[in-house]
Amino acid sequence: MEHPIRTAHMTQARAHAKTAAILSVLGMGLGQFYNRQFVKGMLFLAAEIIYIYYLITSLASNFAGLITLGETPTKLQKVGKLYKNVAGDHSIFMMIYGLVALMFIGILAVLYVINVRDAYRTGKLRDEGKEAPGFTQTVRNLTQNSFPFLLLSLPALGVLFFTILPILFMVLMAFTNYSAPDHIPPKNLVDWVGLKTFKDLLFLKQWASTFVGVFTWTIIWAVLATVTCYFGGIFVALLIQQQGIRYKTFWRSVFIIPYAVPQFISFLVMKNLLNYQFGPVNQYFRFFGLQGLPWLNDPFWAKVTVILVNMWVGIPVSMVLVLGILTTIPKDLYEAAEVDGATDFQKFRSITLPYILFSTAPLLIMQFAGNINNFNVIFLLTNGLPAKGEYAYAGSTDLLVTWLYKLTLENQRYNFASAIGIILFIIIASFSLWNYRRTRSYREEDMIQ
């Protein structure tokens, strides 16, 4: 039987991990001091002192500014006989500084967790009778075993401040009344309004009718633009690959030219070609005794026009993709089908189309998501026009993304633009993820080796 005093000593000796962890929770670096890692303890302690200093001098006030968004607006004040513009709080800058303060607090929390885990692990080594590594050994382990994480931490910080911060800023704006004409800093303050912006967008008559109309057209546009470009590309690729077609290289080059020309040039040229009064297309119609079509002036024909023009620049992409896939289909499949007496259509339906769909399904989904956000075609060709009287700041051909642009840069309705941005992100992310997980290429990714 083991002696009670010896057992008590062993139990006490095995408590290093727990004691070091508790001390690290009480103060960064204390656990490292307990483990006799004085240099590391000093570094952790210095980091905590710096954080506390900034927390007292600026982070706390920045965090408070994020909550209040300012209390004193900029105003004219009489000083002596003159009126001077006295600067007040700027709600938007306060929101940004508040977000930065939150991120610094988040980094401190992560550092705190690292500090506690490090103290616990070192204490555990001592419990096992091993020596705690010195500072030189710690640096050597860090550079040898954790060097990739050390390098990745710097770009991760960049992503945090230059990607995550703007996204959070956009999300927060949707919960304020940041919009013209009454809530544009520095003249006016911005206030938190909760879900009011979303309620107005979805239920207030003018905003709701605009949102439903623009959203419906966005989905119709995305489906038609994706389907027409995709199957148009397949059709052109199959025609070029047909036996007996001469000068295939020439045909491939001809059809790729629209894609090689910068899109904004193509769209501006199309805009002039399809002008109702002076455009060459309608001039030729009238020359042959026909009435010109209101390509860009009528709501229905404007939607038809943007789909047709989008096919002009979108089909070459699908064509090139399908041409590559067609070369990978085994020839013996077609030979076996011919032996069985299959027609050309049956070979296409049973062999060619499944191969193409399987290989391009993820890309097709991405094209659909991209068409929901296809800003160039609409903005450069129609600018969302023709106008629609019952819409708020939107035209007949506006997509959600172009409506968002107009709300932001032309009308300063930032809160509604942010709410639309959030809804747009949820729709695209949810649909893309759900649809991608249902594709055969996701579920049977090892089908084609």
VENPE-V363366 format. One record per residue. RES is the residue in three letters. PHI is phi in whole degrees, -180 to 180 (NA if undefined). PSI is psi in whole degrees, 0 to 359 (none if undefined). BURIAL is + if it has 9 or more other C-alpha atoms within 8 Angstrom, else -. Layout:
# VENPE-V363366
res = [RES RES]
phi = [PHI PHI]
psi = [PSI PSI]
burial = [BURIAL BURIAL]
This chain:
# VENPE-V363366
res = [MET GLU HIS PRO ILE ARG THR ALA HIS MET THR GLN ALA ARG ALA HIS ALA LYS THR ALA ALA ILE LEU SER VAL LEU GLY MET GLY LEU GLY GLN PHE TYR ASN ARG GLN PHE VAL LYS GLY MET LEU PHE LEU ALA ALA GLU ILE ILE TYR ILE TYR TYR LEU ILE THR SER LEU ALA SER ASN PHE ALA GLY LEU ILE THR LEU GLY GLU THR PRO THR LYS LEU GLN LYS VAL GLY LYS LEU TYR LYS ASN VAL ALA GLY ASP HIS SER ILE PHE MET MET ILE TYR GLY LEU VAL ALA LEU MET PHE ILE GLY ILE LEU ALA VAL LEU TYR VAL ILE ASN VAL ARG ASP ALA TYR ARG THR GLY LYS LEU ARG ASP GLU GLY LYS GLU ALA PRO GLY PHE THR GLN THR VAL ARG ASN LEU THR GLN ASN SER PHE PRO PHE LEU LEU LEU SER LEU PRO ALA LEU GLY VAL LEU PHE PHE THR ILE LEU PRO ILE LEU PHE MET VAL LEU MET ALA PHE THR ASN TYR SER ALA PRO ASP HIS ILE PRO PRO LYS ASN LEU VAL ASP TRP VAL GLY LEU LYS THR PHE LYS ASP LEU LEU PHE LEU LYS GLN TRP ALA SER THR PHE VAL GLY VAL PHE THR TRP THR ILE ILE TRP ALA VAL LEU ALA THR VAL THR CYS TYR PHE GLY GLY ILE PHE VAL ALA LEU LEU ILE GLN GLN GLN GLY ILE ARG TYR LYS THR PHE TRP ARG SER VAL PHE ILE ILE PRO TYR ALA VAL PRO GLN PHE ILE SER PHE LEU VAL MET LYS ASN LEU LEU ASN TYR GLN PHE GLY PRO VAL ASN GLN TYR PHE ARG PHE PHE GLY LEU GLN GLY LEU PRO TRP LEU ASN ASP PRO PHE TRP ALA LYS VAL THR VAL ILE LEU VAL ASN MET TRP VAL GLY ILE PRO VAL SER MET VAL LEU VAL LEU GLY ILE LEU THR THR ILE PRO LYS ASP LEU TYR GLU ALA ALA GLU VAL ASP GLY ALA THR ASP PHE GLN LYS PHE ARG SER ILE THR LEU PRO TYR ILE LEU PHE SER THR ALA PRO LEU LEU ILE MET GLN PHE ALA GLY ASN ILE ASN ASN PHE ASN VAL ILE PHE LEU LEU THR ASN GLY LEU PRO ALA LYS GLY GLU TYR ALA TYR ALA GLY SER THR ASP LEU LEU VAL THR TRP LEU TYR LYS LEU THR LEU GLU ASN GLN ARG TYR ASN PHE ALA SER ALA ILE GLY ILE ILE LEU PHE ILE ILE ILE ALA SER PHE SER LEU TRP ASN TYR ARG ARG THR ARG SER TYR ARG GLU GLU ASP MET ILE GLN]
phi = [NA -76 -68 -60 -67 -66 -63 -63 -64 -68 -63 -65 -68 -86 -95 -62 -61 -65 -64 -64 -65 -63 -64 -69 -68 -68 -166 -61 96 -66 -64 -68 -61 -62 -85 67 -104 -72 -65 -63 -63 -63 -64 -63 -65 -63 -62 -68 -63 -61 -63 -65 -61 -68 -63 -74 -80 -142 -62 -64 -68 -64 -66 -64 -64 -65 -77 -89 59 96 -127 -119 -77 -69 -151 -84 -133 -78 -119 70 -100 -115 -96 -120 -83 -95 -69 -114 -81 -109 -58 -70 -63 -65 -66 -65 -62 -65 -65 -62 -61 -62 -67 -63 -65 -64 -64 -62 -62 -64 -64 -65 -63 -61 -62 -68 -63 -63 -65 -65 -65 -66 -63 -66 -61 -67 -62 -84 84 -95 -84 -69 -65 -76 -65 -62 -66 -64 -64 -63 -64 -66 -75 -88 -99 -117 -61 -59 -66 -64 -70 -71 -66 -67 -63 -65 -64 -61 -62 -61 -90 -107 -122 -68 -60 -61 -66 -63 -62 -63 -64 -65 -60 -66 -104 -121 -104 -69 -162 -78 -99 -98 -135 -114 -68 -88 -66 -124 -90 -110 -122 -76 -125 66 -93 -59 -61 -66 -64 -64 -65 -96 -125 -71 -51 -66 -69 -66 -65 -66 -63 -64 -64 -68 -64 -62 -65 -62 -68 -60 -59 -63 -66 -66 -63 -70 -66 -65 -68 -67 -76 -64 -65 -63 -61 -66 -63 -66 -63 -66 -85 -61 -66 94 -76 -94 58 -62 -61 -62 -64 -61 -66 -62 -78 -89 -58 -56 -76 -76 -80 -53 -60 -66 -70 -59 -69 -68 -65 -61 -60 -75 -62 -98 -59 -63 -91 -110 -65 -58 -62 -68 -62 -66 -56 -69 -60 -93 82 -101 -79 -71 -95 -79 -51 -115 -104 -101 -54 -68 -69 -65 -69 -62 -64 -65 -70 -65 -66 -64 -62 -59 -96 -95 -62 -56 -65 -64 -62 -62 -63 -69 -59 -66 -69 -60 -73 -93 -75 -59 -68 -66 -64 -68 -64 -65 -66 -66 -62 -80 83 -72 -80 -61 -66 -66 -66 -66 -70 -96 -120 -66 -63 -59 -62 -66 -63 -63 -77 -113 -57 -61 -67 -61 -65 -66 -64 -62 -63 -66 -70 -61 -103 -77 -78 -60 -59 -69 -68 -79 -90 -124 55 84 -77 -73 -66 -131 -58 -83 -89 -97 61 -142 -109 -67 -104 -66 -93 -58 -72 -75 -63 -61 -61 -65 -63 -81 -90 -104 -125 56 -99 -66 -67 -68 -62 -67 -62 -65 -61 -65 -62 -61 -64 -64 -62 -66 -65 -66 -64 -62 -67 -63 -71 -65 -70 -93 -76 -66 -67 -83 -78 -127 -66 -99 -68 -109 -94]
psi = [135 145 137 322 320 321 319 321 320 320 319 323 332 3 10 317 312 316 317 321 316 317 323 329 322 326 134 131 340 321 322 321 318 324 7 29 80 321 313 321 319 320 314 318 320 319 319 320 317 317 317 321 311 328 319 317 327 320 320 316 323 320 321 323 326 327 316 331 29 152 342 111 158 135 163 133 136 119 107 237 358 153 129 149 110 119 137 209 144 106 321 317 323 324 318 313 325 320 319 319 319 321 320 320 322 319 321 320 318 318 324 317 318 319 315 316 319 316 319 316 319 320 325 323 320 323 327 6 11 162 137 132 141 179 320 317 324 316 319 317 322 317 333 316 331 20 317 319 325 318 322 338 327 307 332 322 321 316 321 315 333 353 307 318 311 325 315 322 316 318 316 325 330 342 17 178 34 92 157 153 354 349 54 112 158 356 321 159 160 143 155 133 9 229 13 319 316 321 316 319 324 338 337 132 304 316 320 317 322 315 315 316 313 320 317 314 325 316 316 314 314 318 309 318 321 312 315 317 321 306 334 320 320 316 313 319 318 323 317 325 357 145 140 348 121 159 49 322 320 315 320 318 320 315 345 346 315 328 332 336 136 135 321 331 314 316 321 323 315 321 320 322 325 13 134 317 315 355 141 327 309 330 318 321 313 327 325 14 14 157 141 153 142 69 312 3 336 137 316 311 332 322 321 319 315 328 318 316 323 325 322 320 345 329 319 326 310 323 312 319 313 325 321 320 323 328 344 351 126 136 330 338 316 322 319 321 322 322 323 359 23 144 171 320 321 322 321 315 324 339 301 307 315 320 315 314 318 319 334 3 312 321 323 318 319 325 321 313 320 325 331 325 24 92 320 310 310 312 317 331 315 345 31 351 166 158 153 116 322 357 148 108 29 155 185 327 9 136 172 322 323 327 318 319 314 320 324 301 338 332 357 36 70 325 317 321 320 319 318 320 319 313 318 316 317 317 309 315 316 312 315 315 314 315 323 322 343 353 151 329 337 317 333 54 344 16 316 120 none]
burial = [- - - - - - + - - - - - - + + + + + + + + + + + + - + + + + + + + + + - + - - + + + + + + - - + - - + - - + + - - - + + - + + + + + - - + + - - + + + - - - - - - - + - - - - + + + + + - + + + + + + + + + - - - - - + - - - + - - + + + + + + + + + + + + + - - - - + - - + - - + - - + + + - - + + - - + - - - - - - - + + + + - + + + + - + + + + - + + + + + + + + - - + + + + + + + + + - + - - - + + + + + + - + - + + + + + + - - + + - + + + - + + + + + + + + + + + + + + - + + + - + + - - - + - - + - - + + - - - + - + + - - - + - - + + + - + + - + + + + - - + + + + + - + + - - - - - + - + + + + + + - + + + + + + + - + + + + + + + + + + + + - + + - + + - - + - - - + + - - + + - - - + - - - - + + + - + + + + + + - + + - + + - + + + + + + - + + + + + + + + + + + + + + + + - + - - + - - + + + + + + + + + + + + + + + - - + + + + + + + + + + + + - + - - - + - - - + - - + + - - + - + + - - - - - - -]
